[in-house]
Amino acid sequence: MTSRFIRQLSFFAPAAVMSAWGTVMLHTFAAGRIQELLNPMFRSYVFIAGVILLVLSAIYLFLYEPAANPAPALAPTGRLRQLLRWTVLLLPVVAASVLAPSTLSATTMSNRSAMNSTTGVAAMPTMGNATAADVKQALAADPNQPVPVEVTDLITLARSPDQMKTFVGRKVRTVGFIITAPNAAPKVLRWMMWCCAADAQPVSVELKGPLTGTYKDSEWYEIVGTAEFPSTLGQVSPRIDIDSVKPTTEPDEPYLSP
């Protein structure tokens, strides 16, 4: 009796592990927690992987054969049955090793070595098409209307003299965390996610003007002010001359991404 229980337990354990991981992946995806963990370009893979793990678990259970009972009519028998069990278990490992992209690819180099910026700021990608279109529309609108920008947009503008000239003195609006430190200018900060939360890096823009009150580095704020691009020893650093600061809700995408 004991040996039979151990045999059944050892057989069902792999299926239980695969189904547990598949359930966790699908729950994370459905609950929206995936936004805090992965870059948008990888999120669909989590859903696909979760479904595949559940399917493999079902196939593995289908191949179960009690010691005293014959195999199901549609199930293979003998050594082929054992081979299929091992194939089901090894398939996720083999697929992960074969399909995983190179970590030192040309894309990685392009993303992470584009340009330097101020202290605490990582190399930035170019402005996205959607953001560029929003900025162009805002520039054509009321000059006194704050232009919605990301922290990364201001850093990118600081590296493009032509675009920077059109933004000097413009009213802008951005969201992020406010970081203050003794003997240092306050900054508005966002996190840049290249792949997952583990490789997220801080990106920030300096703030100018009085900041009254206490600001928690875990709460989101909306900053409205004037965009400035002062140059020190030939190094241009974007800055926002503050008009107003107020608490706001977390963005749909808490991390910025290339």
N, C-alpha and C positions, 0 to 999 in steps of 0.2 A: 504493500500500500504506500509506504514511504517512498520507495524508489519510483513508483508511478507518478506520485505528486511532484517529485523533484524533476522527473523527465518532462512533465507538462509545464512546470514552472520555467525550466530552462528553454523550452520551446517558445512559450508565450512572451518571455521577457523582451526579445528583440522587437516584436510587434508592438509591445506596450511602449517601448522607448521611441520608436519611430512615430507612432500615433500621438504620443505626448508632445514631441517636438513639432509635428505637423499642426496640432491644435494650438500650441503656443504661437506659432507663426501666423496662423489665420486669425487668431484672436487679436494679436498685435496689429495686424493689418486692418481688421474690421473696426477696432476701437480707435483708430487714428493715432495710436502711440508710435507708429512707424515713422511719423513726421519728425519725432524727436531723436530717432536713432539712425536713419539712413537718408542719403541723398536721393532726391526724387527719381533719378534715372535707375536706381537699383530696387525700388519698392515693389515693382511688379514681379521681380524675381522671387521675392519672399512669398508672395501669394502662390506663385507657380510651384515653388519648392514645398510649401505646406500641403498643397493638393496632392503632389506626387508622393509625399511621405505617407499620407493617409491611404492612397491607392496601393502602394507597396505593402503597407501593413495588412490591408484586406487580402491581397494576393498571398502573402506569407501565411495568414491564418487559413486560407483555402487549402493550402498544401499540408495542413496538419492531418496526421494519421494516427489515431489511437492504436495502442498495441494490440488490442483484441478485436479491432474492427477493420474491415476492408477499406481501401481508399475510396473516396467519392468517384462516381462513375466517370466524370470528366477530368479527373486529376491524373497526372502521370504517376507512375509507380517506380519503385526500386531506385537505382542510382540516379536516374534522370530527375526524380523527385528531390533527392538530396542536392543535386546540382542546381536546381531551380531555387531552392531555399537559399543557398549561398549566393546565387546571382542576385536575388532580391536584396540581400544584406549588403553586398559589395557595390551594387549599382550607384547609390548616392555618393559613396566615397570616390569611386572611379570617375563619375560625372563631375564632381567638384574639382578633382585634380586636373581633369582634361579641359574643362570649360573655363577654369579660372584664368583671367587675363594676366598679362605680365604686370608686376607692380612697378617696374621701371620702364614704362612705355613712353612713346613720344607725347601722348596726351598728358601724362603726369608731368613731364618736363615742361610742356607748354603752359600748363596751369600754374605750376609752382615757381617758375623762374621768369615770369613776365616782367616784373618791375619791382622796385623797392619803394617803401613809403616810410611814414613816420614810425617812431618807436611803438611797438605793440601792434603793428599792422602787418599782415601777411601780404604776399604778392597777390595782385588782383587780376581777375579776368577782365576782358573788355565788356563794355556796357551791352546788355542784352537787347535784342530787337524790340521787345515789348516795352522795356524801360525807355529806350531811345525814342520810341513813338510817343509815349506819354510826355516826355520832356519837351519834344518838339511842339506838341499840342499846347502844353502849358506856356511855352515861350510866346506862342502866337496869341494867347489869351491876355487877360488883364495883367499888366506888369506888376501890379501890387498883390496879385494872388500868389500865395506860397506854392512853389513847385514841389510836388512829392518826389523825394529822392531817397535812395538808400545810402548808407554810409559808404559802401563800395563805389557808388556812382560819383561821389565827391572825390574820392581818391583817384578814380580813373580820369576824371576831368582835370585834376591837377597835373596829369601827365600828358595832356593834350592842350597845347597853348591856344589853338583856335577855339576849341570848345570852352576852355576856361574863360576866355575873354567875354563870351556871351553870358557867363554865369556870375561874374564878379559883381557884387552888389545886389544880386537877385535874392528875393525872399524864398526860403526853402522850408520844407517840413519833412522831418524824418522821425523814426521811432527807434528805440534801443534802450540799453541800460546806461545809467549815468555812473561813471566811476570817478571818485574823488580821492586824492592822496595828498598828504602834507607836502608843501613846497613844489607842487606840480599843478599844472592846469587841469581842470576837469575835462572829461572826455565822454562822448556818446559812443557806446560800444555795441557791436554785434558779433556773433560767432559765425565764422565761415566753415561750412562742412564740405570737405572734398569727397569723402566716401561715406563715412559713418561718424557717429558722435565721438568715437575714440580719437579721430584725427582732426577734430574741430580746432580752429585757431582764432584768436581774437583779432578783430579789425576795428579801428577806432578813428574818430576825428575829434580834434580839440574844440572845446567850447570856450567862448569869451563872454564875460559879463558876470554880474553877481548871481550866485545861486543861493537862495535863502531856503532854509529848512533842511530836513534830513532825507537823503535819497538812498534807498536800499538797492544793492547791486543785483537783487533778484527780481525787481519789479520793472515793468515796462513804462516808458515815458515818451510823450510826444514833444519834440522840440521844434519850435518855430523861430527862425532867425534869418540873418543875412549871411550869404555865402561869401567868404573871403579866402584869398589864396596868397598869403604872405610868403615871401621868399627870404631864406636865410642862407647866406653863402652859396647861392645858386640852387638850394634845395627848396622846392615849393611844397608847402604843407597846407592842406585844406583846413578851414576853420569856420565855425558858425558863431556869429555874433548874436547872442540870445535875445529874443523878444519875449518869449513865453515858454514855460515848461509845465506840463500837466500829466497826471497819470493816464494811462491808456491800456487797452486790452492787448493780450498777446497776439502777434500777427498769425495769420493762417500758417505761414511757414516760419517757425521760430529761428531756424538757421538760414543764413544766406548760402547760396551754392553757385558754382560756376555755370 
